[in-house]
Amino acid sequence: DTLVAPERTPVALLPVVSRNFAAIELMRKAGVDYKQVRFRGMTALDVARQEGDEALLRAVDPGSRRL
């Protein structure tokens, strides 16, 4: 829930936008539910889908099968 930068970006979203797979895994292990992390009306899962990167989508939500 912590927000950073002038844009008030959720800290948990930073590894997603930077494609830092190790940090995404660490955040998930710490209890982050990327389906609940929201920024500008989109979830982190939506952000991963928008990127069009299946590896990123699976890192954010291992249960996802497709973009």
mmJSON file of the N, C-alpha and C atoms, coordinates in Angstrom:
{"data_MODEL":{"atom_site":{
"group_PDB":["ATOM","ATOM","ATOM","ATOM","ATOM","ATOM","ATOM","ATOM","ATOM","ATOM","ATOM","ATOM","ATOM","ATOM","ATOM","ATOM","ATOM","ATOM","ATOM","ATOM","ATOM","ATOM","ATOM","ATOM","ATOM","ATOM","ATOM","ATOM","ATOM","ATOM","ATOM","ATOM","ATOM","ATOM","ATOM","ATOM","ATOM","ATOM","ATOM","ATOM","ATOM","ATOM","ATOM","ATOM","ATOM","ATOM","ATOM","ATOM","ATOM","ATOM","ATOM","ATOM","ATOM","ATOM","ATOM","ATOM","ATOM","ATOM","ATOM","ATOM","ATOM","ATOM","ATOM","ATOM","ATOM","ATOM","ATOM","ATOM","ATOM","ATOM","ATOM","ATOM","ATOM","ATOM","ATOM","ATOM","ATOM","ATOM","ATOM","ATOM","ATOM","ATOM","ATOM","ATOM","ATOM","ATOM","ATOM","ATOM","ATOM","ATOM","ATOM","ATOM","ATOM","ATOM","ATOM","ATOM","ATOM","ATOM","ATOM","ATOM","ATOM","ATOM","ATOM","ATOM","ATOM","ATOM","ATOM","ATOM","ATOM","ATOM","ATOM","ATOM","ATOM","ATOM","ATOM","ATOM","ATOM","ATOM","ATOM","ATOM","ATOM","ATOM","ATOM","ATOM","ATOM","ATOM","ATOM","ATOM","ATOM","ATOM","ATOM","ATOM","ATOM","ATOM","ATOM","ATOM","ATOM","ATOM","ATOM","ATOM","ATOM","ATOM","ATOM","ATOM","ATOM","ATOM","ATOM","ATOM","ATOM","ATOM","ATOM","ATOM","ATOM","ATOM","ATOM","ATOM","ATOM","ATOM","ATOM","ATOM","ATOM","ATOM","ATOM","ATOM","ATOM","ATOM","ATOM","ATOM","ATOM","ATOM","ATOM","ATOM","ATOM","ATOM","ATOM","ATOM","ATOM","ATOM","ATOM","ATOM","ATOM","ATOM","ATOM","ATOM","ATOM","ATOM","ATOM","ATOM","ATOM","ATOM","ATOM","ATOM","ATOM","ATOM","ATOM","ATOM","ATOM","ATOM","ATOM","ATOM","ATOM"],
"id":[1,2,3,4,5,6,7,8,9,10,11,12,13,14,15,16,17,18,19,20,21,22,23,24,25,26,27,28,29,30,31,32,33,34,35,36,37,38,39,40,41,42,43,44,45,46,47,48,49,50,51,52,53,54,55,56,57,58,59,60,61,62,63,64,65,66,67,68,69,70,71,72,73,74,75,76,77,78,79,80,81,82,83,84,85,86,87,88,89,90,91,92,93,94,95,96,97,98,99,100,101,102,103,104,105,106,107,108,109,110,111,112,113,114,115,116,117,118,119,120,121,122,123,124,125,126,127,128,129,130,131,132,133,134,135,136,137,138,139,140,141,142,143,144,145,146,147,148,149,150,151,152,153,154,155,156,157,158,159,160,161,162,163,164,165,166,167,168,169,170,171,172,173,174,175,176,177,178,179,180,181,182,183,184,185,186,187,188,189,190,191,192,193,194,195,196,197,198,199,200,201],
"type_symbol":["N","C","C","N","C","C","N","C","C","N","C","C","N","C","C","N","C","C","N","C","C","N","C","C","N","C","C","N","C","C","N","C","C","N","C","C","N","C","C","N","C","C","N","C","C","N","C","C","N","C","C","N","C","C","N","C","C","N","C","C","N","C","C","N","C","C","N","C","C","N","C","C","N","C","C","N","C","C","N","C","C","N","C","C","N","C","C","N","C","C","N","C","C","N","C","C","N","C","C","N","C","C","N","C","C","N","C","C","N","C","C","N","C","C","N","C","C","N","C","C","N","C","C","N","C","C","N","C","C","N","C","C","N","C","C","N","C","C","N","C","C","N","C","C","N","C","C","N","C","C","N","C","C","N","C","C","N","C","C","N","C","C","N","C","C","N","C","C","N","C","C","N","C","C","N","C","C","N","C","C","N","C","C","N","C","C","N","C","C","N","C","C","N","C","C","N","C","C","N","C","C"],
"label_atom_id":["N","CA","C","N","CA","C","N","CA","C","N","CA","C","N","CA","C","N","CA","C","N","CA","C","N","CA","C","N","CA","C","N","CA","C","N","CA","C","N","CA","C","N","CA","C","N","CA","C","N","CA","C","N","CA","C","N","CA","C","N","CA","C","N","CA","C","N","CA","C","N","CA","C","N","CA","C","N","CA","C","N","CA","C","N","CA","C","N","CA","C","N","CA","C","N","CA","C","N","CA","C","N","CA","C","N","CA","C","N","CA","C","N","CA","C","N","CA","C","N","CA","C","N","CA","C","N","CA","C","N","CA","C","N","CA","C","N","CA","C","N","CA","C","N","CA","C","N","CA","C","N","CA","C","N","CA","C","N","CA","C","N","CA","C","N","CA","C","N","CA","C","N","CA","C","N","CA","C","N","CA","C","N","CA","C","N","CA","C","N","CA","C","N","CA","C","N","CA","C","N","CA","C","N","CA","C","N","CA","C","N","CA","C","N","CA","C","N","CA","C","N","CA","C","N","CA","C","N","CA","C","N","CA","C"],
"label_alt_id":[null,null,null,null,null,null,null,null,null,null,null,null,null,null,null,null,null,null,null,null,null,null,null,null,null,null,null,null,null,null,null,null,null,null,null,null,null,null,null,null,null,null,null,null,null,null,null,null,null,null,null,null,null,null,null,null,null,null,null,null,null,null,null,null,null,null,null,null,null,null,null,null,null,null,null,null,null,null,null,null,null,null,null,null,null,null,null,null,null,null,null,null,null,null,null,null,null,null,null,null,null,null,null,null,null,null,null,null,null,null,null,null,null,null,null,null,null,null,null,null,null,null,null,null,null,null,null,null,null,null,null,null,null,null,null,null,null,null,null,null,null,null,null,null,null,null,null,null,null,null,null,null,null,null,null,null,null,null,null,null,null,null,null,null,null,null,null,null,null,null,null,null,null,null,null,null,null,null,null,null,null,null,null,null,null,null,null,null,null,null,null,null,null,null,null,null,null,null,null,null,null],
"label_comp_id":["ASP","ASP","ASP","THR","THR","THR","LEU","LEU","LEU","VAL","VAL","VAL","ALA","ALA","ALA","PRO","PRO","PRO","GLU","GLU","GLU","ARG","ARG","ARG","THR","THR","THR","PRO","PRO","PRO","VAL","VAL","VAL","ALA","ALA","ALA","LEU","LEU","LEU","LEU","LEU","LEU","PRO","PRO","PRO","VAL","VAL","VAL","VAL","VAL","VAL","SER","SER","SER","ARG","ARG","ARG","ASN","ASN","ASN","PHE","PHE","PHE","ALA","ALA","ALA","ALA","ALA","ALA","ILE","ILE","ILE","GLU","GLU","GLU","LEU","LEU","LEU","MET","MET","MET","ARG","ARG","ARG","LYS","LYS","LYS","ALA","ALA","ALA","GLY","GLY","GLY","VAL","VAL","VAL","ASP","ASP","ASP","TYR","TYR","TYR","LYS","LYS","LYS","GLN","GLN","GLN","VAL","VAL","VAL","ARG","ARG","ARG","PHE","PHE","PHE","ARG","ARG","ARG","GLY","GLY","GLY","MET","MET","MET","THR","THR","THR","ALA","ALA","ALA","LEU","LEU","LEU","ASP","ASP","ASP","VAL","VAL","VAL","ALA","ALA","ALA","ARG","ARG","ARG","GLN","GLN","GLN","GLU","GLU","GLU","GLY","GLY","GLY","ASP","ASP","ASP","GLU","GLU","GLU","ALA","ALA","ALA","LEU","LEU","LEU","LEU","LEU","LEU","ARG","ARG","ARG","ALA","ALA","ALA","VAL","VAL","VAL","ASP","ASP","ASP","PRO","PRO","PRO","GLY","GLY","GLY","SER","SER","SER","ARG","ARG","ARG","ARG","ARG","ARG","LEU","LEU","LEU"],
"label_asym_id":["A","A","A","A","A","A","A","A","A","A","A","A","A","A","A","A","A","A","A","A","A","A","A","A","A","A","A","A","A","A","A","A","A","A","A","A","A","A","A","A","A","A","A","A","A","A","A","A","A","A","A","A","A","A","A","A","A","A","A","A","A","A","A","A","A","A","A","A","A","A","A","A","A","A","A","A","A","A","A","A","A","A","A","A","A","A","A","A","A","A","A","A","A","A","A","A","A","A","A","A","A","A","A","A","A","A","A","A","A","A","A","A","A","A","A","A","A","A","A","A","A","A","A","A","A","A","A","A","A","A","A","A","A","A","A","A","A","A","A","A","A","A","A","A","A","A","A","A","A","A","A","A","A","A","A","A","A","A","A","A","A","A","A","A","A","A","A","A","A","A","A","A","A","A","A","A","A","A","A","A","A","A","A","A","A","A","A","A","A","A","A","A","A","A","A","A","A","A","A","A","A"],
"label_entity_id":["1","1","1","1","1","1","1","1","1","1","1","1","1","1","1","1","1","1","1","1","1","1","1","1","1","1","1","1","1","1","1","1","1","1","1","1","1","1","1","1","1","1","1","1","1","1","1","1","1","1","1","1","1","1","1","1","1","1","1","1","1","1","1","1","1","1","1","1","1","1","1","1","1","1","1","1","1","1","1","1","1","1","1","1","1","1","1","1","1","1","1","1","1","1","1","1","1","1","1","1","1","1","1","1","1","1","1","1","1","1","1","1","1","1","1","1","1","1","1","1","1","1","1","1","1","1","1","1","1","1","1","1","1","1","1","1","1","1","1","1","1","1","1","1","1","1","1","1","1","1","1","1","1","1","1","1","1","1","1","1","1","1","1","1","1","1","1","1","1","1","1","1","1","1","1","1","1","1","1","1","1","1","1","1","1","1","1","1","1","1","1","1","1","1","1","1","1","1","1","1","1"],
"label_seq_id":[1,1,1,2,2,2,3,3,3,4,4,4,5,5,5,6,6,6,7,7,7,8,8,8,9,9,9,10,10,10,11,11,11,12,12,12,13,13,13,14,14,14,15,15,15,16,16,16,17,17,17,18,18,18,19,19,19,20,20,20,21,21,21,22,22,22,23,23,23,24,24,24,25,25,25,26,26,26,27,27,27,28,28,28,29,29,29,30,30,30,31,31,31,32,32,32,33,33,33,34,34,34,35,35,35,36,36,36,37,37,37,38,38,38,39,39,39,40,40,40,41,41,41,42,42,42,43,43,43,44,44,44,45,45,45,46,46,46,47,47,47,48,48,48,49,49,49,50,50,50,51,51,51,52,52,52,53,53,53,54,54,54,55,55,55,56,56,56,57,57,57,58,58,58,59,59,59,60,60,60,61,61,61,62,62,62,63,63,63,64,64,64,65,65,65,66,66,66,67,67,67],
"pdbx_PDB_ins_code":[null,null,null,null,null,null,null,null,null,null,null,null,null,null,null,null,null,null,null,null,null,null,null,null,null,null,null,null,null,null,null,null,null,null,null,null,null,null,null,null,null,null,null,null,null,null,null,null,null,null,null,null,null,null,null,null,null,null,null,null,null,null,null,null,null,null,null,null,null,null,null,null,null,null,null,null,null,null,null,null,null,null,null,null,null,null,null,null,null,null,null,null,null,null,null,null,null,null,null,null,null,null,null,null,null,null,null,null,null,null,null,null,null,null,null,null,null,null,null,null,null,null,null,null,null,null,null,null,null,null,null,null,null,null,null,null,null,null,null,null,null,null,null,null,null,null,null,null,null,null,null,null,null,null,null,null,null,null,null,null,null,null,null,null,null,null,null,null,null,null,null,null,null,null,null,null,null,null,null,null,null,null,null,null,null,null,null,null,null,null,null,null,null,null,null,null,null,null,null,null,null],
"Cartn_x":[0.798,0.0,0.84,2.147,3.011,3.155,3.011,3.092,4.371,5.004,6.251,6.212,7.126,7.313,6.144,6.336,5.258,3.985,4.126,2.965,2.199,2.768,2.171,1.959,3.034,3.054,3.181,2.399,2.566,3.952,4.625,5.964,5.943,4.909,4.826,4.776,4.386,4.296,5.655,6.582,7.88,8.604,8.648,9.294,8.597,7.297,6.548,6.944,6.929,7.236,8.707,9.571,10.991,11.36,10.357,10.55,11.615,11.572,12.518,11.872,12.11,11.442,11.785,13.019,13.412,12.651,12.509,11.787,10.292,9.739,8.321,8.103,8.985,8.861,8.993,9.936,10.113,8.868,8.293,7.083,5.916,5.795,4.718,4.905,6.149,6.424,6.133,6.268,5.986,4.487,3.686,2.244,1.556,2.283,1.66,0.764,-0.46,-1.413,-1.493,-0.824,-0.753,-2.103,-3.075,-4.423,-5.084,-4.538,-5.102,-4.306,-3.084,-2.245,-2.778,-3.201,-3.816,-3.046,-3.019,-2.417,-3.148,-3.7,-4.431,-5.508,-6.239,-7.366,-7.003,-5.734,-5.306,-4.648,-4.832,-4.105,-2.719,-1.851,-0.526,-0.653,-1.648,-1.907,-2.278,-3.09,-3.441,-2.194,-1.323,-0.074,0.763,0.892,1.66,1.041,-0.276,-0.953,-0.701,-0.77,-0.571,0.837,1.804,3.177,3.312,2.401,2.448,3.55,4.02,5.12,4.574,4.481,3.908,4.731,6.054,6.899,6.599,6.395,6.054,4.683,3.739,2.399,2.439,3.194,3.303,4.013,4.983,5.67,4.708,3.878,2.917,1.798,1.337,0.251,0.534,1.193,1.553,0.373,-0.841,-2.022,-2.49,-1.942,-2.355,-1.817,-2.655,-2.257,-1.985,-2.623,-2.485,-2.557,-2.13,-2.21,-3.612],
"Cartn_y":[-1.203,0.0,1.267,1.137,2.306,2.922,4.238,4.962,5.786,5.879,6.627,7.501,8.424,9.324,10.295,11.352,12.325,11.702,10.622,9.963,9.113,8.922,8.093,6.656,6.098,4.736,3.745,2.672,1.646,0.997,0.873,0.272,-1.113,-1.879,-3.245,-3.271,-2.17,-2.131,-1.883,-1.301,-0.96,-2.163,-3.337,-4.479,-4.929,-4.705,-5.102,-4.211,-2.895,-1.992,-2.061,-2.502,-2.637,-4.067,-4.952,-6.367,-7.041,-6.773,-7.365,-8.621,-9.737,-10.987,-11.457,-11.276,-11.681,-10.859,-9.573,-8.709,-9.026,-9.365,-9.759,-11.0,-11.98,-13.212,-12.91,-12.064,-11.69,-11.006,-10.103,-9.403,-10.381,-11.317,-12.316,-13.171,-13.587,-14.387,-13.595,-12.284,-11.415,-11.161,-11.689,-11.59,-10.616,-10.021,-9.084,-9.855,-9.406,-9.968,-8.985,-9.29,-8.363,-8.132,-8.946,-8.698,-7.531,-7.185,-6.116,-4.807,-4.857,-3.65,-2.807,-1.576,-0.71,0.591,1.029,2.316,2.857,4.042,4.693,3.79,3.102,2.284,0.922,0.575,-0.729,-1.527,-2.85,-3.705,-3.992,-4.493,-4.885,-5.986,-6.829,-7.877,-7.253,-6.206,-5.486,-4.875,-4.322,-3.716,-4.789,-5.954,-7.055,-7.501,-7.593,-7.969,-6.933,-5.673,-4.581,-4.623,-5.081,-5.179,-6.25,-7.228,-8.27,-9.29,-9.41,-10.307,-11.44,-12.64,-13.767,-14.144,-14.023,-14.335,-13.368,-12.111,-11.12,-11.427,-11.769,-12.105,-13.297,-14.337,-15.517,-15.188,-14.273,-13.88,-13.156,-12.295,-11.536,-12.439,-13.343,-14.256,-15.621,-16.495,-17.817,-18.612,-18.293,-18.995,-18.525,-17.427,-16.904,-17.807,-18.017,-18.888,-18.111,-16.968,-16.193,-14.711,-13.984,-12.523,-12.065],
"Cartn_z":[0.0,0.0,0.0,0.166,0.224,-1.161,-1.23,-2.498,-2.521,-3.701,-3.843,-5.082,-5.134,-6.269,-6.39,-7.154,-7.329,-7.916,-8.678,-9.292,-8.296,-7.075,-6.034,-6.523,-7.049,-7.567,-6.408,-6.408,-5.369,-5.48,-4.356,-4.342,-4.981,-4.729,-5.267,-6.786,-7.401,-8.861,-9.524,-8.809,-9.397,-10.016,-9.349,-9.996,-11.28,-11.367,-12.561,-13.737,-13.528,-14.637,-15.04,-14.12,-14.466,-14.87,-14.895,-15.262,-14.399,-13.1,-12.168,-11.584,-12.245,-11.892,-10.482,-10.054,-8.703,-7.663,-7.9,-6.959,-6.963,-8.125,-8.194,-7.341,-7.482,-6.696,-5.205,-4.845,-3.448,-2.894,-3.667,-3.237,-3.084,-4.008,-3.905,-2.659,-2.379,-1.187,0.087,0.012,1.165,1.326,0.399,0.538,-0.399,-1.325,-2.266,-3.229,-3.349,-4.311,-5.472,-6.545,-7.67,-8.348,-8.059,-8.588,-7.862,-6.675,-5.861,-5.941,-6.44,-6.534,-7.687,-7.373,-8.385,-8.556,-9.819,-10.159,-11.374,-11.224,-12.314,-12.908,-12.04,-12.474,-13.016,-13.015,-13.526,-12.41,-12.451,-11.516,-12.094,-11.256,-11.736,-12.788,-12.641,-13.63,-14.976,-14.952,-16.182,-16.827,-15.999,-16.508,-17.194,-16.574,-17.165,-18.482,-18.533,-19.793,-20.878,-20.501,-21.451,-22.065,-21.298,-21.8,-22.883,-22.887,-23.907,-23.687,-22.45,-22.121,-21.245,-21.819,-21.08,-19.866,-19.941,-18.781,-17.635,-17.952,-16.939,-16.35,-17.186,-16.724,-15.777,-16.123,-15.262,-13.96,-14.0,-12.763,-11.824,-12.377,-11.578,-11.08,-11.923,-11.567,-12.16,-11.389,-11.921,-12.458,-12.053,-12.538,-13.905,-14.388,-15.699,-16.799,-17.777,-18.883,-20.156,-20.307,-21.542,-21.267,-22.272,-22.198,-22.329],
"occupancy":[1.0,1.0,1.0,1.0,1.0,1.0,1.0,1.0,1.0,1.0,1.0,1.0,1.0,1.0,1.0,1.0,1.0,1.0,1.0,1.0,1.0,1.0,1.0,1.0,1.0,1.0,1.0,1.0,1.0,1.0,1.0,1.0,1.0,1.0,1.0,1.0,1.0,1.0,1.0,1.0,1.0,1.0,1.0,1.0,1.0,1.0,1.0,1.0,1.0,1.0,1.0,1.0,1.0,1.0,1.0,1.0,1.0,1.0,1.0,1.0,1.0,1.0,1.0,1.0,1.0,1.0,1.0,1.0,1.0,1.0,1.0,1.0,1.0,1.0,1.0,1.0,1.0,1.0,1.0,1.0,1.0,1.0,1.0,1.0,1.0,1.0,1.0,1.0,1.0,1.0,1.0,1.0,1.0,1.0,1.0,1.0,1.0,1.0,1.0,1.0,1.0,1.0,1.0,1.0,1.0,1.0,1.0,1.0,1.0,1.0,1.0,1.0,1.0,1.0,1.0,1.0,1.0,1.0,1.0,1.0,1.0,1.0,1.0,1.0,1.0,1.0,1.0,1.0,1.0,1.0,1.0,1.0,1.0,1.0,1.0,1.0,1.0,1.0,1.0,1.0,1.0,1.0,1.0,1.0,1.0,1.0,1.0,1.0,1.0,1.0,1.0,1.0,1.0,1.0,1.0,1.0,1.0,1.0,1.0,1.0,1.0,1.0,1.0,1.0,1.0,1.0,1.0,1.0,1.0,1.0,1.0,1.0,1.0,1.0,1.0,1.0,1.0,1.0,1.0,1.0,1.0,1.0,1.0,1.0,1.0,1.0,1.0,1.0,1.0,1.0,1.0,1.0,1.0,1.0,1.0,1.0,1.0,1.0,1.0,1.0,1.0],
"B_iso_or_equiv":[0.0,0.0,0.0,0.0,0.0,0.0,0.0,0.0,0.0,0.0,0.0,0.0,0.0,0.0,0.0,0.0,0.0,0.0,0.0,0.0,0.0,0.0,0.0,0.0,0.0,0.0,0.0,0.0,0.0,0.0,0.0,0.0,0.0,0.0,0.0,0.0,0.0,0.0,0.0,0.0,0.0,0.0,0.0,0.0,0.0,0.0,0.0,0.0,0.0,0.0,0.0,0.0,0.0,0.0,0.0,0.0,0.0,0.0,0.0,0.0,0.0,0.0,0.0,0.0,0.0,0.0,0.0,0.0,0.0,0.0,0.0,0.0,0.0,0.0,0.0,0.0,0.0,0.0,0.0,0.0,0.0,0.0,0.0,0.0,0.0,0.0,0.0,0.0,0.0,0.0,0.0,0.0,0.0,0.0,0.0,0.0,0.0,0.0,0.0,0.0,0.0,0.0,0.0,0.0,0.0,0.0,0.0,0.0,0.0,0.0,0.0,0.0,0.0,0.0,0.0,0.0,0.0,0.0,0.0,0.0,0.0,0.0,0.0,0.0,0.0,0.0,0.0,0.0,0.0,0.0,0.0,0.0,0.0,0.0,0.0,0.0,0.0,0.0,0.0,0.0,0.0,0.0,0.0,0.0,0.0,0.0,0.0,0.0,0.0,0.0,0.0,0.0,0.0,0.0,0.0,0.0,0.0,0.0,0.0,0.0,0.0,0.0,0.0,0.0,0.0,0.0,0.0,0.0,0.0,0.0,0.0,0.0,0.0,0.0,0.0,0.0,0.0,0.0,0.0,0.0,0.0,0.0,0.0,0.0,0.0,0.0,0.0,0.0,0.0,0.0,0.0,0.0,0.0,0.0,0.0,0.0,0.0,0.0,0.0,0.0,0.0],
"pdbx_formal_charge":[null,null,null,null,null,null,null,null,null,null,null,null,null,null,null,null,null,null,null,null,null,null,null,null,null,null,null,null,null,null,null,null,null,null,null,null,null,null,null,null,null,null,null,null,null,null,null,null,null,null,null,null,null,null,null,null,null,null,null,null,null,null,null,null,null,null,null,null,null,null,null,null,null,null,null,null,null,null,null,null,null,null,null,null,null,null,null,null,null,null,null,null,null,null,null,null,null,null,null,null,null,null,null,null,null,null,null,null,null,null,null,null,null,null,null,null,null,null,null,null,null,null,null,null,null,null,null,null,null,null,null,null,null,null,null,null,null,null,null,null,null,null,null,null,null,null,null,null,null,null,null,null,null,null,null,null,null,null,null,null,null,null,null,null,null,null,null,null,null,null,null,null,null,null,null,null,null,null,null,null,null,null,null,null,null,null,null,null,null,null,null,null,null,null,null,null,null,null,null,null,null],
"auth_seq_id":[1,1,1,2,2,2,3,3,3,4,4,4,5,5,5,6,6,6,7,7,7,8,8,8,9,9,9,10,10,10,11,11,11,12,12,12,13,13,13,14,14,14,15,15,15,16,16,16,17,17,17,18,18,18,19,19,19,20,20,20,21,21,21,22,22,22,23,23,23,24,24,24,25,25,25,26,26,26,27,27,27,28,28,28,29,29,29,30,30,30,31,31,31,32,32,32,33,33,33,34,34,34,35,35,35,36,36,36,37,37,37,38,38,38,39,39,39,40,40,40,41,41,41,42,42,42,43,43,43,44,44,44,45,45,45,46,46,46,47,47,47,48,48,48,49,49,49,50,50,50,51,51,51,52,52,52,53,53,53,54,54,54,55,55,55,56,56,56,57,57,57,58,58,58,59,59,59,60,60,60,61,61,61,62,62,62,63,63,63,64,64,64,65,65,65,66,66,66,67,67,67],
"auth_comp_id":["ASP","ASP","ASP","THR","THR","THR","LEU","LEU","LEU","VAL","VAL","VAL","ALA","ALA","ALA","PRO","PRO","PRO","GLU","GLU","GLU","ARG","ARG","ARG","THR","THR","THR","PRO","PRO","PRO","VAL","VAL","VAL","ALA","ALA","ALA","LEU","LEU","LEU","LEU","LEU","LEU","PRO","PRO","PRO","VAL","VAL","VAL","VAL","VAL","VAL","SER","SER","SER","ARG","ARG","ARG","ASN","ASN","ASN","PHE","PHE","PHE","ALA","ALA","ALA","ALA","ALA","ALA","ILE","ILE","ILE","GLU","GLU","GLU","LEU","LEU","LEU","MET","MET","MET","ARG","ARG","ARG","LYS","LYS","LYS","ALA","ALA","ALA","GLY","GLY","GLY","VAL","VAL","VAL","ASP","ASP","ASP","TYR","TYR","TYR","LYS","LYS","LYS","GLN","GLN","GLN","VAL","VAL","VAL","ARG","ARG","ARG","PHE","PHE","PHE","ARG","ARG","ARG","GLY","GLY","GLY","MET","MET","MET","THR","THR","THR","ALA","ALA","ALA","LEU","LEU","LEU","ASP","ASP","ASP","VAL","VAL","VAL","ALA","ALA","ALA","ARG","ARG","ARG","GLN","GLN","GLN","GLU","GLU","GLU","GLY","GLY","GLY","ASP","ASP","ASP","GLU","GLU","GLU","ALA","ALA","ALA","LEU","LEU","LEU","LEU","LEU","LEU","ARG","ARG","ARG","ALA","ALA","ALA","VAL","VAL","VAL","ASP","ASP","ASP","PRO","PRO","PRO","GLY","GLY","GLY","SER","SER","SER","ARG","ARG","ARG","ARG","ARG","ARG","LEU","LEU","LEU"],
"auth_asym_id":["A","A","A","A","A","A","A","A","A","A","A","A","A","A","A","A","A","A","A","A","A","A","A","A","A","A","A","A","A","A","A","A","A","A","A","A","A","A","A","A","A","A","A","A","A","A","A","A","A","A","A","A","A","A","A","A","A","A","A","A","A","A","A","A","A","A","A","A","A","A","A","A","A","A","A","A","A","A","A","A","A","A","A","A","A","A","A","A","A","A","A","A","A","A","A","A","A","A","A","A","A","A","A","A","A","A","A","A","A","A","A","A","A","A","A","A","A","A","A","A","A","A","A","A","A","A","A","A","A","A","A","A","A","A","A","A","A","A","A","A","A","A","A","A","A","A","A","A","A","A","A","A","A","A","A","A","A","A","A","A","A","A","A","A","A","A","A","A","A","A","A","A","A","A","A","A","A","A","A","A","A","A","A","A","A","A","A","A","A","A","A","A","A","A","A","A","A","A","A","A","A"],
"auth_atom_id":["N","CA","C","N","CA","C","N","CA","C","N","CA","C","N","CA","C","N","CA","C","N","CA","C","N","CA","C","N","CA","C","N","CA","C","N","CA","C","N","CA","C","N","CA","C","N","CA","C","N","CA","C","N","CA","C","N","CA","C","N","CA","C","N","CA","C","N","CA","C","N","CA","C","N","CA","C","N","CA","C","N","CA","C","N","CA","C","N","CA","C","N","CA","C","N","CA","C","N","CA","C","N","CA","C","N","CA","C","N","CA","C","N","CA","C","N","CA","C","N","CA","C","N","CA","C","N","CA","C","N","CA","C","N","CA","C","N","CA","C","N","CA","C","N","CA","C","N","CA","C","N","CA","C","N","CA","C","N","CA","C","N","CA","C","N","CA","C","N","CA","C","N","CA","C","N","CA","C","N","CA","C","N","CA","C","N","CA","C","N","CA","C","N","CA","C","N","CA","C","N","CA","C","N","CA","C","N","CA","C","N","CA","C","N","CA","C","N","CA","C","N","CA","C","N","CA","C","N","CA","C","N","CA","C"],
"pdbx_PDB_model_num":[1,1,1,1,1,1,1,1,1,1,1,1,1,1,1,1,1,1,1,1,1,1,1,1,1,1,1,1,1,1,1,1,1,1,1,1,1,1,1,1,1,1,1,1,1,1,1,1,1,1,1,1,1,1,1,1,1,1,1,1,1,1,1,1,1,1,1,1,1,1,1,1,1,1,1,1,1,1,1,1,1,1,1,1,1,1,1,1,1,1,1,1,1,1,1,1,1,1,1,1,1,1,1,1,1,1,1,1,1,1,1,1,1,1,1,1,1,1,1,1,1,1,1,1,1,1,1,1,1,1,1,1,1,1,1,1,1,1,1,1,1,1,1,1,1,1,1,1,1,1,1,1,1,1,1,1,1,1,1,1,1,1,1,1,1,1,1,1,1,1,1,1,1,1,1,1,1,1,1,1,1,1,1,1,1,1,1,1,1,1,1,1,1,1,1,1,1,1,1,1,1]
}}}
